Amino acid sequence: MPLLTTTIGAYPKPSSVRIPDWFDPGAMDSSTATREYLQAITRLGAEAAEIIAGGVRQVIEDQVACGIDIPTDGEVKRENYVHYHCRHLDGFDFDNLTHRVLRGGAYETDLPTVRGPVLARAPFLPADWKLAQSFTERPVKITLPGPMTIADTTADAFYHDPEALGHDLAVALNKEVLALAAAGCRHIQIDEPLFARKPREALAYGIAHIERCWQDVPDAVTKTMHMCCGYPNRLDDERYAKADPRAYFDLAEAVNASVVDAVSLEDAHRHNDLSLLDRFTETTVIFGVVAIARSRVETVEEVSERLEAALKHLPPERLMAAPDCGLGHLGRDLAMKKLKVLSQAAKSV
């Protein structure tokens, strides 16, 4: 059997879906996407649901045409993967944003603010999953932001304690995960890029919060965690400050011992010492083999060689091929070229 392939989350928005997102030039600095999101949905008018559905369909069909086994909905309806979720939780203020410098000074922006207890509302992601799943027979994966990443991508004016905030976020996320599982979704991914930025905090309480997110989730669900080293601000930005590559080694054994079934690791932008993979004795590794912020398209041969190198450390049933992270910076043409390379390489090893 060839290696399975998946995508991580975001996909370039179709031109028909005029919703701003963090991949728009300058949006990471100006928070334009967060400020204008609701107005953009309103501007779509009575046809908003139809326009979004058409965009999701295109994104799913693109991934399937490229050979992806487990596509995502492309996060088409979201301004970014964190704030879209926070809009559906009590406790967040989107009217009065707070200015913050993030990721060790990698960028700064204005962020929604926690001003009260974080609580789940009615589930909303099952409807997003059902829409995406209606366009393919392949299993569609749905993504959620993790507690540490939400806490770091918002401003806390209520808890003043990241561990306490993370706990309540995990409880709220768990309700959404359970609703997705009850709806029939079998691939659910929680994104925690902050683990690589803050491995000490991840070990102290972050992994415990991830496990709380998965509490009571049935065994039929593949519990995936994405753990990249940080998103650049734009395409071909080589100066972006990535997380320390040693963080993966610091976290590997704890992740392997957790309830997480599959962990997504970045390897294309910056190759890892592949002895890292030896530390995952139970967990499937979703291995990033195409870069998501470089315009150069990898060759099938070089991706195949990297996958073959990884197979010296992991059995094929516990290795999947993927991009490093979401594909929003690439645009549709580049994204499809890279996904085709990815699929051809996965089928060739």
KEFI-53527 format. One line per 10 residues: number of its first residue (from 0); their letters; for each residue x, y, z of N, C-alpha, C. Coordinates in steps of 0.05 Angstrom, whole numbers. Each point is the difference from the previous one (the first is absolute). Example, Ala and Ser with C-alpha at 12.3 -4.5 7.8 and 13.67 -1.06 7.14 Angstrom:
2
0 = as = 264,-114,156,-18,24,0,18,24,0  -7,21,-14,16,24,1,-15,22,14
This chain:
349
0 = mplltttiga = 17,-24,0,-17,24,0,18,25,0  -8,21,-16,15,25,1,-5,14,26  17,19,7,-5,16,23,-25,17,-3  -15,3,21,-23,18,-1,9,29,0  -17,17,-12,6,29,-1,-23,16,13  7,23,11,-20,18,11,9,28,-3  -18,19,3,8,28,3,-4,8,29  10,24,7,1,7,28,-25,17,8  -7,19,-16,-23,17,7,-7,20,-22  12,23,1,-8,22,-19,8,-7,-28
10 = ypkpssvrip = -17,10,-19,4,-2,-28,-6,27,-12  13,8,-22,-6,27,-11,-30,3,-5  -11,23,9,-29,5,-4,-6,3,-30  -21,-13,-10,-8,6,-27,-7,29,-4  3,10,-24,-5,29,-5,-29,8,5  -18,-20,-1,-28,6,4,-6,5,30  17,-9,18,-5,3,28,15,25,10  -14,22,1,14,26,7,-1,4,30  14,-18,14,3,2,29,30,5,6  7,22,13,28,5,6,11,-22,19
20 = dwfdpgamds = 26,-6,-3,12,-18,19,29,8,5  14,-14,17,26,8,8,21,-4,-21  -8,-12,-23,19,-3,-22,0,24,-18  -19,18,4,0,25,-16,25,16,7  12,13,-20,24,16,5,-5,21,21  17,0,21,-3,20,21,-19,-7,22  -17,-20,-4,-21,-6,20,12,-9,26  23,-14,-1,12,-9,25,8,23,18  6,24,-13,8,23,16,-23,18,7  -20,2,-17,-21,20,4,-25,-12,12
30 = statreylqa = -1,-26,3,-24,-14,10,-25,8,-16  4,7,-25,-23,7,-17,-20,-23,-2  10,-24,-2,-18,-23,-4,-18,-4,24  11,3,24,-16,-3,25,-21,23,2  9,24,-6,-18,23,3,-23,-1,-20  6,-9,-25,-20,2,-22,-15,-25,-6  5,-21,16,-12,-26,-7,-30,1,-1  -13,10,21,-30,-1,1,-11,18,-22  12,23,-6,-9,17,-22,2,-14,-27  22,-16,-3,3,-15,-25,-21,-21,-4
40 = itrlgaeaae = -7,-14,22,-22,-19,-2,-26,14,-7  -5,23,12,-24,15,-5,-1,9,-29  23,8,-11,1,9,-28,-6,-22,-20  4,-25,8,-7,-22,-18,-30,-3,-3  -15,12,19,-29,1,-3,-14,-26,3  -24,-2,-13,-17,-23,3,13,-25,-12  20,4,-18,13,-22,-13,25,-10,15  4,10,24,25,-6,15,4,-30,3  -21,-15,9,3,-29,4,7,-14,-26  -13,9,-22,5,-13,-26,28,6,-10
50 = iiaggvrqvi = 9,25,4,27,7,-9,21,-16,16  -4,-1,26,20,-15,17,-1,-30,-7  -23,-11,-5,-2,-28,-7,14,-5,-27  -3,18,-19,14,-3,-25,30,1,3  9,17,18,29,2,6,10,-25,13  -14,-11,19,8,-25,13,1,-23,-20  -20,-1,-17,0,-21,-21,25,2,-17  7,24,-9,24,3,-17,25,-10,14  2,8,26,24,-8,15,1,-30,4  -22,-13,6,0,-29,3,7,-13,-27
60 = edqvacgidi = -13,9,-21,5,-12,-27,29,4,-8  12,23,6,29,4,-6,17,-21,14  -5,-3,26,17,-19,15,-3,-29,-10  -25,-7,-6,-5,-27,-10,13,-4,-28  -2,21,-16,13,-2,-27,30,-3,2  11,11,21,29,-2,4,9,-26,13  -20,-16,8,6,-27,12,1,-1,30  -10,21,14,1,0,29,-21,-19,11  9,-18,18,-18,-20,11,-19,10,22  10,19,16,-16,11,22,1,30,-2
70 = ptdgevkren = -18,12,-16,0,29,-3,-12,15,24  4,26,1,-14,17,20,-20,17,-15  -16,15,15,-19,18,-12,14,26,-9  26,2,4,15,23,-9,-4,24,17  -16,-2,22,-5,23,17,-10,24,-16  -16,-6,-20,-10,20,-19,-16,21,14  -16,-7,20,-18,18,14,14,17,21  25,-5,5,13,12,23,18,23,-8  2,21,17,19,21,-4,28,-9,9  1,-17,20,24,-15,7,-9,-23,18
80 = yvhyhcrhld = 17,-19,4,-9,-25,13,-6,4,30  11,22,12,-5,4,29,-25,17,4  -1,24,-12,-21,18,7,-28,-9,-9  -1,-15,-22,-26,-11,-8,-12,-17,22  17,-16,13,-10,-16,22,-8,17,24  16,20,6,-6,16,24,-26,16,-3  -8,5,-25,-25,14,-4,-24,-16,9  4,-26,3,-21,-18,8,1,-8,30  17,14,15,3,-5,29,-8,25,15  -13,-4,24,-4,22,18,26,9,13
90 = gfdfdnlthr = 2,25,6,23,10,14,18,18,-17  -3,-1,-27,18,15,-18,-13,26,-10  15,21,1,-8,27,-9,14,6,-26  -16,1,-22,11,6,-26,-4,30,-8  -13,15,18,-5,29,-6,23,17,9  13,-8,22,22,15,11,25,-17,1  16,2,-22,23,-16,-3,24,11,16  18,-18,7,24,8,16,25,-5,-16  18,20,0,25,-2,-16,20,-18,15  11,-19,-15,20,-18,12,23,-6,-19
100 = vlrggayetd = 23,-5,11,23,-9,-16,3,-30,6  2,-16,-22,-2,-29,3,24,-15,-11  2,-26,7,19,-18,-11,29,10,2  6,10,24,27,10,5,7,24,-17  -20,16,-6,5,24,-17,-3,-5,-29  -8,-24,-8,-2,-6,-29,-21,17,-14  -22,7,14,-19,19,-11,-17,12,23  -14,22,-6,-18,12,19,-26,7,-13  -21,1,15,-27,4,-11,-19,7,23  -25,6,-8,-21,5,19,-18,-25,2
110 = lptvrgpvla = -6,-9,25,-13,-26,4,-25,2,16  -19,-18,-4,-24,-2,17,9,-5,29  -17,8,18,8,0,29,-19,-17,16  12,-16,18,-16,-16,19,-8,18,23  -26,4,3,-10,18,21,-19,-13,20  -3,-27,-3,-18,-15,18,6,-29,-3  -14,-17,16,5,-29,-2,-5,-11,-28  18,-16,-9,-2,-13,-26,-18,-24,2  -21,0,-16,-20,-21,0,-8,-7,-28  -6,-25,-5,-9,-9,-26,-29,9,-4
120 = rapflpadwk = -7,6,-25,-27,4,-8,-10,-25,-15  -21,3,-16,-9,-22,-16,21,-8,-20  4,-26,-5,20,-9,-20,-4,12,-27  22,7,-14,-2,12,-26,16,-15,-21  22,-14,8,17,-13,-19,-13,-25,-13  -19,-14,13,-13,-22,-15,-13,8,-26  -12,24,-1,-12,9,-25,22,6,-21  23,11,9,22,4,-19,10,-26,-11  3,-20,18,9,-26,-9,-20,-14,-19  -25,1,6,-20,-13,-16,-1,12,-28
130 = laqsfterpv = 3,26,-2,1,14,-26,24,-11,-16  23,1,12,24,-9,-14,-1,-30,-8  -10,-16,19,-2,-29,-6,-19,-6,-22  -20,17,-4,-20,-5,-21,12,1,-28  24,11,-3,12,3,-26,20,-22,-7  4,-19,17,19,-22,-6,-6,-25,16  8,-22,-10,-2,-25,15,25,-5,17  21,16,-4,24,-3,17,-6,13,27  12,-9,21,-5,11,26,11,28,3  -16,19,9,9,28,3,8,4,29
140 = kitlpgpmti = 23,13,3,10,7,26,-8,28,8  -8,4,24,-7,27,10,21,8,21  7,26,0,21,10,17,-11,20,21  12,0,24,-6,18,21,26,11,11  0,25,10,24,10,14,1,-11,28  25,-5,9,3,-11,27,0,22,22  -2,-8,25,-2,19,22,24,19,2  24,-10,-2,23,17,3,2,20,-23  -7,-9,-24,1,17,-24,-22,22,1  -24,-8,9,-21,21,3,9,21,21
150 = adttadafyh = 11,-9,22,8,18,21,22,19,-10  17,-9,-17,22,17,-10,-8,17,-23  -23,-5,-12,-9,15,-24,-24,17,7  -4,4,26,-20,19,10,13,15,23  -16,17,13,11,15,23,-18,-7,24  13,-5,23,-14,-9,24,-3,23,20  -24,10,3,-5,21,20,-18,-10,22  -2,-26,3,-18,-11,20,14,-21,19  12,-20,-12,12,-22,16,26,8,12  17,13,-16,27,7,9,16,-25,9
160 = dpealghdla = -6,-22,-12,12,-26,7,-3,-18,-25  22,-3,-15,-3,-16,-25,-9,-29,4  8,-11,23,-9,-28,5,-30,-1,5  -10,18,16,-29,1,5,-16,5,-25  9,19,-16,-13,6,-25,1,-24,-19  23,-13,-1,3,-24,-17,-19,-22,8  -4,-4,26,-18,-20,10,-29,5,-10  -9,24,3,-28,6,-8,-3,-1,-31  21,7,-14,0,-3,-29,-2,-29,-8  15,-17,14,0,-29,-5,-28,-12,4
170 = valnkevlal = -13,8,22,-27,-9,6,-19,8,-23  2,25,-9,-17,9,-21,6,-14,-27  26,-4,-6,7,-14,-24,-9,-29,0  0,-12,23,-9,-28,3,-29,-3,-9  -16,19,7,-29,-1,-8,-3,1,-30  17,16,-13,-1,1,-30,11,-26,-12  21,-11,11,11,-25,-9,-20,-23,2  -14,-1,23,-20,-21,4,-23,3,-19  -8,25,-6,-21,4,-19,8,-8,-28  25,5,-8,11,-9,-26,-1,-30,-1
180 = aaagcrhiqi = 10,-13,21,0,-30,0,-28,-11,-2  -19,12,14,-28,-10,-1,-12,4,-27  10,21,-15,-11,4,-27,12,-19,-20  22,-14,7,11,-19,-18,28,7,-10  11,22,9,27,8,-9,20,-19,13  18,-12,-16,19,-19,11,29,10,-1  5,24,-10,27,11,1,-3,29,10  9,3,25,-1,26,13,28,9,9  7,24,-7,27,10,5,0,24,18  16,0,21,3,24,17,28,12,-6
190 = deplfarkpr = 1,25,-6,25,14,-8,13,13,24  25,-8,5,15,12,23,28,8,-9  3,19,-18,27,9,-7,15,13,23  -16,9,21,13,12,23,17,-20,16  -6,-26,-3,16,-20,14,30,3,-7  5,4,-26,28,3,-8,12,26,9  -16,20,3,9,26,10,6,-1,30  -17,-14,14,1,0,30,-1,-29,10  21,-16,-5,0,-28,8,-2,-3,30  11,18,16,-1,-3,29,-29,1,9
200 = ealaygiahi = -16,20,-10,-28,2,7,-16,-23,-11  7,-9,-24,-14,-23,-12,3,-24,18  24,-5,11,4,-23,17,-13,4,27  -1,25,10,-11,5,27,-30,-3,0  -13,10,-21,-30,-2,0,-12,-3,-27  14,7,-22,-11,0,-26,-10,-27,-10  16,-21,5,-8,-27,-9,-23,-10,17  -1,7,25,-23,-8,17,-25,13,-11  2,25,-9,-24,13,-11,-8,-12,-27  19,-9,-16,-6,-14,-25,-16,-25,7
210 = ercwqdvpda = 10,-15,20,-14,-24,7,-29,6,10  -3,22,14,-27,8,8,-18,6,-24  12,11,-21,-16,4,-25,-11,-26,-11  15,-22,4,-8,-26,-11,-16,-17,19  -7,10,23,-13,-16,20,-26,-12,-11  -4,-26,4,-24,-15,-8,-4,-2,-30  20,7,-16,-3,-3,-29,3,-29,-7  -18,-11,-17,1,-29,-7,25,-7,-14  8,-26,2,24,-10,-12,-1,2,-30  -23,1,-12,-2,1,-29,11,26,-12
220 = vtktmhmccg = 2,20,17,11,26,-9,30,0,1  13,8,-22,29,4,0,6,27,12  13,0,23,6,25,15,27,11,-9  -1,21,-15,24,11,-13,8,27,14  26,4,3,10,26,9,20,11,-19  -4,24,-9,19,14,-18,19,17,17  26,-2,-6,20,13,17,22,11,-19  -5,22,-13,20,11,-18,18,19,15  19,13,-13,20,17,12,-6,30,-5  -23,6,-11,-7,28,-3,-5,9,-29
230 = ypnrlddery = -21,16,-4,-8,9,-27,15,26,-7  12,2,-24,12,25,-8,-22,20,-7  7,25,-4,-19,21,-6,-8,0,-29  18,-10,-17,-6,1,-29,17,-21,-14  -6,-3,-25,14,-20,-17,30,8,-3  17,-20,2,29,4,-4,13,19,20  -12,0,24,12,16,22,18,-18,16  26,0,-7,19,-18,13,11,11,27  -7,25,7,9,12,24,-18,-6,24  -22,-13,-5,-20,-4,21,13,-18,22
240 = akadprayfd = -4,8,25,12,-14,23,-16,-25,7  11,-23,-8,-13,-26,6,6,-8,29  -16,-19,10,5,-11,26,26,-16,0  11,-3,23,25,-16,3,-5,-29,-8  16,-10,-19,-4,-28,-9,3,-21,22  14,7,22,3,-19,22,-26,-4,15  -19,18,-5,-26,-3,15,-14,-27,-7  2,-8,-25,-12,-26,-7,12,-23,16  26,1,5,13,-21,16,-10,2,29  -3,24,10,-9,4,27,-28,-11,5
250 = laeavnasvv = -17,1,-21,-28,-7,2,-7,-28,-9  17,-12,-15,-7,-25,-14,-10,-22,18  15,-6,21,-7,-22,18,-27,5,14  -4,25,8,-26,6,14,-23,-2,-19  3,10,-25,-21,-3,-20,-5,-29,-6  21,-15,-3,-3,-29,-6,-15,-15,23  4,9,24,-14,-13,23,-28,10,4  -8,20,-15,-27,12,4,-21,-15,-16  -25,10,1,-22,-13,-14,1,7,-30  17,18,-8,1,8,-28,8,-24,-18
260 = davsledahr = -16,-5,-21,5,-22,-18,21,7,-22  -1,26,-9,17,8,-22,10,29,5  25,5,-4,11,26,4,12,11,-26  -7,24,-7,10,12,-25,24,17,6  23,-6,-14,25,14,5,10,13,-26  11,23,3,12,15,-22,28,-11,-6  5,-6,-26,27,-9,-7,10,13,-26  -18,11,-17,9,10,-26,14,26,2  -10,19,15,13,26,2,28,-3,13  2,-18,19,25,-3,14,1,-30,9
270 = hndlslldrf = 18,-15,-12,2,-29,5,7,-5,29  -12,-21,11,6,-9,27,22,-21,-1  13,-4,23,16,-24,4,-20,-23,3  1,-19,-19,-21,-20,-1,1,-20,22  20,1,17,-1,-16,24,-24,8,18  -10,24,-5,-25,9,13,-22,-20,-3  -2,-12,-24,-22,-18,-5,1,-25,16  23,-8,9,3,-24,16,-14,3,27  -5,25,8,-13,4,26,-30,-4,-1  -11,-2,-24,-29,-5,-3,-4,-30,-4
280 = tettvifgvv = -2,-14,22,-2,-30,-2,-29,-10,-3  -19,18,5,-29,-8,-2,-15,19,-18  9,25,-2,-15,21,-13,7,1,-30  -21,4,-16,4,4,-29,12,28,-4  18,3,-18,12,26,-7,-10,9,-27  -13,23,0,-7,14,-25,23,18,-7  14,-7,-21,27,12,-5,-2,21,-22  7,25,8,0,22,-20,22,-2,-20  -7,-5,-25,20,-4,-21,-1,20,-23  -19,19,1,0,22,-19,-3,26,16
290 = aiarsrvetv = 16,20,-7,0,26,14,-25,16,-7  -11,14,19,-25,14,-4,4,30,-3  25,10,1,5,28,-3,24,5,-18  6,-19,-18,20,3,-20,-13,-5,-27  6,18,-19,-13,-2,-26,13,-22,-17  24,-8,6,12,-22,-15,-15,-26,5  -6,-14,-22,-14,-25,1,20,-23,2  -3,-16,21,18,-23,4,-3,-20,-23  20,-16,-4,-2,-22,-20,-10,-25,14  -12,-17,-17,-10,-26,11,24,-15,12
300 = eevserleaa = 23,1,-13,23,-16,8,10,9,28  2,26,5,10,9,25,-20,-6,23  -26,3,-6,-20,-7,21,1,-30,5  2,-16,-20,2,-29,3,24,-8,17  23,13,-5,24,-6,15,-4,6,30  -14,22,6,-4,7,28,-19,-20,13  -20,-8,-14,-19,-20,11,14,-27,4  17,-7,-18,15,-25,3,19,1,24  12,24,4,17,3,24,-16,-3,25  -24,12,0,-18,-3,24,-8,-29,5
310 = lkhlpperlm = -3,-15,-22,-9,-28,3,22,-18,12  24,11,2,21,-15,15,-4,2,30  -18,17,8,-5,4,29,-29,-7,8  -18,0,-19,-28,-6,6,-11,-21,-19  -18,-17,8,-13,-19,-19,-20,16,-17  -6,-9,-24,-17,15,-18,-28,5,10  -10,-19,18,-27,4,10,-1,23,21  24,10,9,1,22,19,14,25,-12  0,2,-26,11,24,-13,-20,9,-21  -7,26,1,-17,13,-20,15,23,-12
320 = aapdcglghl = -7,7,-24,13,23,-14,-19,24,-1  11,23,4,-16,25,1,17,24,-6  -13,23,-4,15,25,0,9,7,29  18,19,3,8,8,27,-23,11,16  -17,16,-13,-22,14,14,-21,6,-20  -16,21,5,-21,8,-19,12,12,-25  -16,2,-21,9,7,-27,-8,28,-9  -10,16,18,-12,25,-8,18,20,-14  26,0,7,18,19,-13,6,-7,-29  -5,-24,-9,10,-9,-26,-18,9,-23
330 = grdlamkklk = -25,4,4,-18,3,-22,-8,-27,-12  -22,-1,-14,-10,-26,-9,19,-15,-19  12,14,-19,17,-13,-19,24,-14,13  14,15,17,24,-11,13,-9,-22,20  -22,4,13,-9,-20,20,-5,-27,-14  -14,1,-23,-6,-25,-14,25,-13,-11  19,16,-10,25,-11,-10,15,-15,22  1,12,24,14,-12,22,-15,-25,10  -27,1,1,-15,-24,9,3,-23,-20  1,6,-25,4,-22,-20,28,-13,4
340 = vlsqaaksv = 20,16,5,27,-11,5,-1,-17,25  -13,10,21,-3,-15,25,-13,-27,-4  -22,0,-15,-14,-25,-4,15,-20,-17  13,11,-21,16,-18,-17,23,-12,15  13,16,17,22,-11,16,-9,-21,20  -23,6,13,-10,-19,20,-7,-27,-12  -9,1,-25,-8,-25,-13,24,-15,-12  23,14,-2,23,-12,-13,19,-14,19  -1,7,26,20,-11,19,-7,-29,7
